[in-house]
Amino acid sequence: MNDLKTLEGFLNALDGQIEGAKLLVDDAPAFLAATKAIEKLLAEDWPALENDLRGENLSAENQQWLLRLLESINALENKTRARLAWSEDFEAHMRRAMETTS
């Protein structure tokens, strides 16, 4: 790829957004905004980079970086699912408690 700086800039931006989102899991509105920003970055910037990467060899370092970012996205998704499951369990518990006291 001729413009590795663009790829590195994208990876840096994505990394920063993922790390920022991890800090916001407990703040639903801020977390939603952070995940929307990640989605926007992926939707707007990744397709052009992906086209540029076709037929080119990524360095081992950039391959590892991409894999780490994918793992970070998966970990973020797992945290989100765990938080949602906790909220749903708490809501169910509260409903049961309210039913037994009525």
Summary of the structure (lengths in Angstrom):
residues: 102
radius of gyration: 19.0
end to end distance: 67.3
largest distance: 69.3
contacts: 242
relative contact order: 0.13
helix: 85%
strand: 0%
